[in-house]
């Protein structure tokens, strides 16, 4: 029999995997650095018009100024608050409506075509209506909720419908009430769908908030972007976009992390 | 004999579909006495499972009466445990939590229910898995857990809807012995629905043969074995009386395409 040095093989395999991960990470950092350098060079040497493109050093300068003056925290705070409140309200409302539709299937049948139309409608088109109805500040919340609530209702209601019918039958054989079936089977079985809806919605809510701010706000990152564009300060626009990219990534990571924690704690089934 | 625990009197059941009425049962009469183990065999679509749904109070008969101890069934009862073909355990609950769902739903004393579940888990060899999740269990263990879940509400009557059909052959034979002994020891009245004649003969005091759809009781066979004590199902399969019962019931069953 040929002797195979198992430990050595495993160690070599692990080394190779580690090297591969390190290479990917290095390439990712290098790509970002290359873009920044190219951007800076292109603007500095007037390969492109820096008035139109701004440049990384200008963005950095703007950022430090904003931090020093405190305006960063003001605008970031406004956008974050609008996003988190809009997100929470959109999810709660969506969950509530989905439960109502599950409870009264006839109502769901009646409302089905309207939900389809509302889901397909670009909610952004409602912006001016919210502005007129709710005023310049609250209309941002209206936008944020409108953009996430319908998709939440549609996703969750579909998720409720996919719960294994025989698991519900088990409950019925014990004489469970509709409320017990909802609490003990339908909701827990749909938590993976709820988590998926959270992930979709955190991004959508941010879209709603930024568009809402475009239309009407007097503070927030969306306001900064529009303002910067109007007064032709590209460094302000670029800085705001960079900050926005960072917070959207952070929010998404937070939701993903929450999903992992909740799944482990509740031992959730994988999403069907 | 005493009053039947379960009685169906001239029961008709018709399913209504957009394409019309589908008769499932056409005048079924049956009686199961306390402590008896009765099986219903019949071709697929003969309404075997429908009979269990009627007794469980999930369906109401179109005509006729369904009685438990002489009282008409009006809905699910705490006295009836219903076991399905597959376990349908809740993945997000531990084995013990799964087994407690019935008492929980029925608002029973959870302390006593927990004691009962602990005892039943021990009897079915699942004690070590009380805090495990269903995805850590084998098929046979999952079905044992489902049995404990059904027995946790301490029903007098057990309805078994092909509870072994999703298991491999070896597990099926082992579990049949275990379940049979457990139900005997607990003095439960059991009604088993199956398409497996061997299973029916080896476990039952009586076997009822259902006709093709719409189902009626075609014949009833008393199953007895020589000897002072009833053999375990596995032993019964090799008893001298077994093949005689098998031939008779086989001949009774309407074979498709005959």
Interface residues (C-beta under 8 A of the other chain):
Chain A: X164 X166 X167 X169 X170 X171 X172 X173 X174 X175 X176 X180 X184 X185 X188 X189 X191 X266 X267 X268 X269
Chain B: X56 X57 X58 X75 X76 X77 X78 X80 X81 X82 X84 X86 X88 X90 X91 X92 X93 X101 X102 X104 X105 X106 X133 X149 X153
